[in-house]
Amino acid sequence: MIHKTWENNETIKQIKCVHTDAKKFTVNNVLTTEKTYDVKNESEEFYFVIDDSGKMGGFYKEYFEEV
């Protein structure tokens, strides 16, 4: 149940969204290009950030670059 407290975790680093051109999923309604997001958790494939809807979401690393 660790995912329930991720929003309160310390920020690991900041990343900037470089594109929202997803092949399989719709991400342009929850991510904004050129906006900086705080990373709350990270895996090999995903960054977990609080998106534009105010909720925690996991997104492929290909949408971001480190600030």
HELIX and SHEET records of a PDB file:
HELIX    1   1 ILE A    2  LYS A    4  5                                   3    
HELIX    2   2 TRP A    6  ASN A    8  5                                   3    
HELIX    3   3 LYS A   61  TYR A   63  5                                   3    
SHEET    1   A 5 MET A  56  TYR A  60  0                                        
SHEET    2   A 5 PHE A  46  ILE A  50 -1                                        
SHEET    3   A 5 THR A  36  GLU A  42 -1                                        
SHEET    4   A 5 LYS A  13  CYS A  17 -1                                        
SHEET    5   A 5 PHE A  64  GLU A  66 -1                                        
END                                                                             
